[in-house]
Amino acid sequence: MGIGILAGVVGGAIVVVITVFKMMWRVAEPNEALIISGSNHKNEGLGAGMGFRIVTGRGTLVLPGVQAVRKLSLDLNETQLSVECVTHQGIPLKVRGVVIFKVGDDFVSIANAARRFLDQQKLMSERVHIVFAGHLRAIVGGLTVEDMIRDREKLTGQARSACGTEMEKLGLIVDSLQIHEIEDPTGYIKNLAAPHAAAVQRDARIAQAEANRRATEAEQQAAARMSEATRDSEILQAGYQAERDQASARARQAGPLAEAASRQEVVVQETRVAELEGHRKEQQLQAEVRKPADAMAYETRTLAAAERDARISAAEAEAKETELASAAKATATRLTGEAEAAAQHAKGLAVAEATRAKGLAEAEAIKARAAALAENQEAVVAQQLAEQWPEIVSAGASAFGNVDQMVLLNGADGMADVFAKALTMGGTGLGLARQLLATMNPAGTAGTAVPAQPAAPAEEGVQIAIGDAE
């Protein structure tokens, strides 16, 4: 029983001690400082006998009823500046800005701020505004509008330097000072900027005009390039179309060209055949005419020489009898024989040359006819028919030589039938036409017309009736 009571007493004592300790122990948050008053304490950097103690970032014991504990915020604070100023030029301005400040982290700044703002921390921003407003008016009074516009950092730096001592006395430090806006109720800044604005506007218009000009040039160049590209495309398309048309034309002409080439080859071969035929004729003439003529001339010359020799021998024999008479007679006989031999020789040569010239002329005629046939066969045939037409007509008309009376039926058609049947019956015109066509063949013989066989005459007194009988 005694042990239980002792344990309860000890436990109660421990609880009481813990409770009393919790009531006496205070901890400073990171953003606050504890100001403990009620006893003299010595703090680093502060004089002795200050009457209060400063605790930051740690805990401490506080004697209830003997010491008092209050908190001083170390958070950031800000105040909006709106200060009416007058510049060195006498121009009224309104300066708007913001000041961000806080209580300093050192014990001196905390002690100064505690003495001034411990119970009036909400009035801290107002006091800072009053300090900065006075210094800003003094600073702006020594500057021109141009200085303030062109160098705001100078205004900010001068303001912070001027307020630094007073803020230190208040235990405050300035983290940031920004001048947001400078209002000009008189329009001085606007008028000051007017020339620059006009220049900028002028430059802008010039730049815009230049840009428009360049854009127009670029558009024109682009249009020109488009036109050029279109032209090149059309030229290429026209070229391709021309090539296609040319290929189509060549394809269409391939058949006629091949046929013409074949015909040309045929004509060339026929011409060659004609030339060979002419050469053969010429050789034949040489063999059949010239050589026999030469042989005959040689025979004549030989016979003449033999006769001459015989006569000379006879003359010499006779000359032995009568020298003078025989000599005269032998001389006359020799001269006569030489003249006859020369005559026979000249005659043989003339016959041979005539025969050769005739053969050459016929060969040249065959070549000319073959060349003309190669150039225009139809024209040559038509010319030959035109040249022989009188003979054709005469041969056709000979069939009607013994006709006494002729009755024609069916008009002009009947007349045409009469002539057609007459030509068929007579055979003269058809034979002559066939002979003309045969003479135009390059492979044939010379174009000498062969007389046609006369048609059988019609019996006398025969009446011919041609036409369609009703």
C-alpha positions in Angstrom: 0.0 0.0 0.0 2.8 2.4 0.9 4.6 1.7 -2.4 1.5 2.5 -4.4 1.0 5.8 -2.7 4.6 6.7 -3.2 4.3 5.8 -6.9 1.2 8.0 -7.2 2.9 10.9 -5.5 5.9 10.6 -7.8 3.8 10.3 -10.9 1.7 13.3 -9.8 4.9 15.3 -9.2 6.2 14.4 -12.6 2.9 15.5 -14.2 3.1 18.8 -12.3 6.7 19.4 -13.3 5.9 18.7 -17.0 2.9 21.0 -16.8 4.9 23.8 -15.2 7.7 23.3 -17.7 5.3 23.6 -20.6 3.9 26.8 -19.2 7.4 28.3 -18.8 8.9 27.1 -22.1 8.5 29.4 -25.1 9.8 28.7 -28.7 10.5 31.4 -31.3 9.2 30.6 -34.8 11.5 31.2 -37.8 9.6 34.3 -38.9 9.3 35.9 -35.4 11.4 37.2 -32.5 10.4 36.7 -28.8 10.8 39.9 -26.7 11.0 38.8 -23.0 10.9 41.6 -20.6 11.0 41.7 -16.8 14.7 41.1 -16.0 18.0 42.5 -17.1 19.8 40.4 -19.7 22.8 40.9 -21.8 22.5 40.2 -25.6 25.3 40.1 -28.0 25.8 43.5 -29.6 23.6 45.3 -27.1 24.4 47.2 -24.0 23.7 45.8 -20.5 20.6 46.6 -18.6 18.4 47.0 -21.7 15.4 45.6 -19.7 14.4 42.9 -22.2 15.8 39.8 -23.9 15.5 38.8 -27.6 15.2 35.2 -28.6 15.1 34.0 -32.3 15.0 30.6 -33.7 15.1 28.7 -30.4 13.3 28.0 -27.1 13.7 29.6 -23.6 12.3 29.5 -20.1 10.0 32.3 -19.0 9.0 32.8 -15.4 5.3 33.3 -15.3 4.3 36.4 -13.3 7.9 37.6 -13.4 8.6 37.9 -17.1 6.4 38.9 -20.1 6.7 37.5 -23.6 5.6 39.2 -26.8 6.2 38.4 -30.4 7.7 40.7 -33.1 7.0 39.6 -36.7 9.9 39.3 -39.0 7.8 38.8 -42.2 8.0 41.0 -45.3 5.8 44.1 -45.5 5.0 46.4 -48.3 3.7 49.9 -48.8 2.4 51.5 -51.9 3.9 54.9 -52.7 1.9 57.7 -54.3 3.8 60.9 -53.9 3.1 64.3 -55.5 6.4 65.9 -56.4 7.7 69.0 -58.3 10.7 68.7 -60.5 13.7 71.0 -60.8 11.8 72.5 -63.8 8.8 73.3 -61.7 6.6 70.6 -63.4 4.3 68.7 -61.0 4.4 65.0 -61.2 3.0 62.0 -59.3 5.4 59.2 -58.5 3.9 55.8 -58.0 5.9 52.8 -56.6 6.2 50.1 -54.0 8.5 49.5 -51.1 9.1 46.0 -49.7 10.7 46.0 -46.3 11.0 43.9 -43.1 12.5 44.1 -39.6 16.3 43.4 -39.7 17.5 39.9 -38.6 20.2 41.3 -36.2 19.4 42.0 -32.5 20.0 45.8 -32.9 17.4 46.1 -35.6 15.0 43.8 -33.7 15.5 45.9 -30.5 15.0 49.2 -32.4 11.8 47.9 -34.1 10.6 46.4 -30.8 10.9 49.8 -29.1 9.0 51.5 -31.9 6.5 49.1 -33.4 6.0 46.2 -30.8 2.5 47.4 -30.1 1.9 49.2 -33.4 3.1 46.7 -36.0 0.1 47.5 -38.3 1.2 51.1 -38.5 4.7 50.1 -39.8 3.7 50.6 -43.5 2.3 54.0 -42.9 5.4 55.2 -41.2 7.6 53.8 -44.0 5.4 55.6 -46.6 5.8 58.9 -44.7 9.6 58.5 -44.7 9.9 57.7 -48.4 7.4 60.3 -49.4 9.5 63.1 -47.9 12.8 61.9 -49.3 11.2 61.3 -52.8 9.9 64.9 -52.9 13.4 66.2 -52.0 15.1 64.0 -54.6 12.6 64.8 -57.4 13.0 68.5 -56.7 16.6 68.2 -57.7 16.0 66.3 -60.9 14.5 67.1 -64.3 11.7 65.1 -66.0 14.2 63.9 -68.6 16.5 62.6 -65.8 13.7 60.7 -64.2 12.5 59.2 -67.4 15.9 58.2 -68.7 17.5 57.0 -65.5 15.0 55.6 -63.0 17.7 53.6 -61.4 19.3 56.8 -60.3 16.1 58.0 -58.6 15.7 54.6 -56.9 19.3 54.5 -55.7 19.1 58.1 -54.3 15.8 57.3 -52.5 17.2 54.2 -50.8 20.4 56.0 -49.8 18.5 58.9 -48.4 16.1 56.7 -46.4 18.8 54.2 -45.3 19.7 56.0 -42.0 16.2 56.5 -40.9 15.1 53.0 -41.8 18.1 51.7 -39.8 17.0 53.7 -36.8 13.5 52.2 -37.2 15.1 48.7 -37.2 13.9 48.1 -40.8 15.7 47.1 -44.0 14.5 47.7 -47.5 14.4 44.6 -49.7 13.1 46.3 -52.8 12.1 49.8 -54.0 10.4 50.0 -57.4 9.1 53.2 -59.2 6.2 51.9 -61.2 4.8 55.0 -62.9 5.4 58.7 -63.2 2.1 60.6 -63.9 2.2 63.9 -65.7 -1.0 65.9 -65.3 0.3 68.8 -67.4 1.2 66.6 -70.4 4.8 67.6 -70.4 6.0 64.1 -70.9 3.5 63.6 -73.7 4.7 66.8 -75.4 8.3 65.8 -74.8 7.7 62.5 -76.5 5.7 64.1 -79.4 8.8 64.9 -81.6 10.1 61.4 -81.0 6.7 59.9 -81.6 6.4 61.9 -84.8 9.9 60.7 -85.8 9.0 57.2 -84.9 5.7 57.5 -86.8 7.5 59.0 -89.8 10.1 56.2 -89.7 7.3 53.7 -89.3 5.5 55.2 -92.3 8.7 55.2 -94.3 9.4 51.7 -93.2 5.8 50.7 -94.1 6.1 52.4 -97.5 9.5 50.7 -98.1 8.0 47.4 -97.0 5.0 48.0 -99.3 7.4 48.8 -102.2 9.4 45.7 -101.5 6.3 43.6 -101.2 5.0 45.1 -104.5 8.3 44.4 -106.2 8.3 40.9 -104.7 4.8 40.3 -105.9 5.7 41.6 -109.4 8.8 39.5 -109.5 6.7 36.5 -108.3 4.1 37.2 -111.0 6.9 37.5 -113.6 8.4 34.3 -112.4 4.9 32.7 -112.5 4.4 34.0 -116.1 7.9 32.8 -117.0 7.2 29.4 -115.5 3.9 29.3 -117.3 5.6 30.3 -120.6 8.3 27.7 -120.1 5.7 25.1 -119.2 3.7 26.0 -122.3 6.8 25.9 -124.4 7.7 22.5 -123.0 4.2 21.3 -123.5 4.2 22.6 -127.1 7.6 20.9 -127.7 6.3 17.6 -126.3 3.1 18.0 -128.3 5.3 18.7 -131.4 7.3 15.6 -130.7 4.2 13.6 -130.2 2.7 14.9 -133.5 6.1 14.3 -135.2 6.1 10.7 -133.9 2.5 10.2 -134.9 3.3 11.7 -138.4 6.3 9.4 -138.7 4.2 6.5 -137.6 1.5 7.4 -140.1 4.2 7.9 -142.8 6.0 4.7 -141.9 3.8 2.6 -144.1 3.8 4.8 -147.2 7.6 5.5 -146.7 8.3 1.8 -146.5 6.2 1.2 -149.6 7.9 4.0 -151.4 11.3 2.7 -150.3 10.3 -0.7 -151.6 9.1 0.7 -154.9 12.3 2.8 -155.1 14.3 -0.3 -154.5 12.3 -2.1 -157.2 12.9 0.8 -159.6 16.6 0.8 -158.7 16.9 -2.9 -159.4 14.9 -2.5 -162.6 17.2 0.3 -163.6 20.2 -1.8 -162.9 18.7 -4.6 -164.9 18.1 -2.2 -167.7 21.7 -1.0 -167.5 22.9 -4.6 -167.6 20.6 -5.3 -170.5 22.0 -2.3 -172.4 25.5 -3.4 -171.6 24.6 -6.9 -172.9 23.1 -5.4 -176.1 26.3 -3.3 -176.5 28.4 -6.4 -176.1 26.1 -8.3 -178.5 26.5 -5.5 -181.0 30.2 -5.6 -180.6 30.2 -9.4 -181.2 27.6 -9.5 -183.9 28.2 -6.3 -185.9 31.5 -4.7 -185.2 33.7 -7.8 -185.1 32.2 -9.3 -188.3 32.6 -5.9 -190.0 36.2 -5.8 -188.8 36.7 -9.3 -190.2 35.1 -8.4 -193.5 37.3 -5.3 -193.7 40.3 -7.4 -192.9 39.3 -9.9 -195.6 38.8 -7.2 -198.1 42.1 -5.6 -197.3 43.8 -9.1 -197.5 42.1 -9.9 -200.8 43.0 -6.5 -202.1 46.6 -6.9 -201.1 46.7 -10.4 -202.6 45.2 -9.1 -205.8 47.6 -6.3 -205.8 50.5 -8.6 -205.3 49.2 -10.8 -208.1 48.9 -7.9 -210.4 52.3 -6.6 -209.4 53.8 -10.1 -210.2 52.0 -10.1 -213.5 53.1 -6.6 -214.2 56.6 -7.5 -213.4 56.4 -10.6 -215.6 55.1 -8.5 -218.4 57.6 -5.8 -217.5 60.4 -8.2 -218.4 59.1 -8.3 -221.8 58.5 -4.7 -222.2 60.1 -2.7 -219.6 58.8 0.6 -220.4 55.2 -0.5 -221.2 55.0 -2.9 -218.3 56.4 -0.3 -215.9 53.8 2.2 -216.8 51.0 -0.4 -216.7 52.2 -1.8 -213.4 52.3 1.6 -211.9 48.7 2.3 -213.0 47.6 -1.1 -211.8 49.2 -0.6 -208.4 47.6 2.8 -207.9 44.2 1.4 -208.9 44.5 -1.5 -206.4 45.5 0.8 -203.6 42.6 3.1 -204.3 40.1 0.2 -204.3 41.7 -1.2 -201.1 41.4 2.1 -199.4 37.8 2.5 -200.5 36.9 -1.0 -199.2 38.6 -0.2 -195.9 36.8 3.1 -195.5 33.5 1.4 -196.3 34.0 -1.3 -193.8 35.0 1.2 -191.1 31.9 3.3 -191.9 29.6 0.3 -191.6 31.1 -0.7 -188.3 30.9 2.8 -186.8 27.3 3.2 -187.9 26.4 -0.2 -186.4 28.2 0.8 -183.1 26.5 4.2 -183.0 23.1 2.6 -183.5 23.7 0.1 -180.7 25.0 2.9 -178.3 22.0 5.1 -179.2 19.6 2.3 -178.4 21.4 1.6 -175.1 21.2 5.3 -174.2 17.5 5.4 -175.1 16.9 2.4 -172.9 18.7 4.1 -169.9 16.8 7.3 -170.5 13.5 5.4 -170.6 14.4 3.5 -167.4 15.3 6.8 -165.6 12.1 8.4 -166.8 10.1 5.4 -165.7 11.7 5.6 -162.3 10.7 9.2 -161.9 7.2 9.0 -163.2 6.0 5.8 -164.8 2.5 7.0 -165.5 3.7 10.1 -167.4 6.0 8.1 -169.6 3.2 5.6 -170.4 0.9 8.5 -171.1 3.5 10.2 -173.4 4.1 6.9 -175.3 0.3 6.4 -175.7 -0.1 10.0 -176.9 2.7 9.5 -179.5 1.2 6.3 -180.8 -2.4 7.3 -180.5 -2.9 8.1 -184.3 -1.8 4.5 -185.1 -4.1 3.1 -182.3 -7.1 5.2 -183.7 -6.3 4.3 -187.3 -6.1 0.6 -186.4 -9.4 0.8 -184.5 -11.0 2.6 -187.4 -9.9 0.1 -189.9 -12.4 -2.3 -188.5 -15.2 -0.1 -189.9 -13.7 0.3 -193.3 -16.1 -2.1 -195.1 -19.3 -1.2 -193.0 -22.1 0.2 -195.2 -24.6 1.0 -192.5 -24.4 1.3 -188.7 -27.3 1.6 -186.3 -26.5 2.9 -182.8 -28.7 2.2 -179.9 -28.6 3.6 -176.4 -27.0 6.9 -177.4 -23.5 7.7 -176.3 -23.2 4.5 -174.3 -23.9 2.6 -177.5 -21.2 4.6 -179.3 -18.7 3.7 -176.5 -19.6 0.1 -176.8 -19.1 0.2 -180.6 -15.6 1.5 -180.2 -14.8 -0.9 -177.4 -16.0 -3.9 -179.3 -14.4 -2.7 -182.4 -11.0 -2.4 -180.7 -11.5 -5.8 -179.2 -12.5 -7.3 -182.6 -9.7 -5.6 -184.5 -7.1 -6.2 -181.8 -5.0 -3.4 -183.3 -5.4 -0.8 -180.6 -5.0 -3.4 -177.8 -2.0 -4.9 -179.4 -0.4 -1.5 -179.9 -1.0 -0.5 -176.3 0.5 -3.8 -175.2 3.5 -3.1 -177.4 3.9 0.4 -175.8 3.7 -1.1 -172.3 6.2 -3.7 -173.3 8.6 -1.0 -174.6 8.4 0.8 -171.1 9.6 -2.3 -169.3 13.2 -1.7 -168.3 14.0 -5.3 -168.4 12.7 -5.7 -172.0 14.3 -4.9 -175.3 14.6 -1.6 -177.0 11.4 0.3 -177.4 10.9 -0.2 -181.2 7.3 -0.6 -182.0 6.3 -3.8 -183.8 3.7 -3.4 -186.4 0.4 -4.8 -185.3 -1.3 -7.5 -187.3 -4.1 -6.0 -189.4 -7.5 -6.8 -188.2 -9.7 -8.9 -190.2 -11.8 -6.7 -192.4 -15.5 -6.9 -191.9 -17.6 -8.4 -194.7 -19.0 -5.9 -197.1 -22.6 -5.0 -196.6 -22.7 -6.0 -193.0 -25.0 -3.9 -190.7 -23.9 -3.6 -187.1 -26.4 -2.9 -184.4 -25.1 -2.3 -180.9 -27.2 -1.4 -177.9 -29.8 -2.7 -175.5 -32.8 -3.9 -177.4 -36.1 -3.1 -175.8 
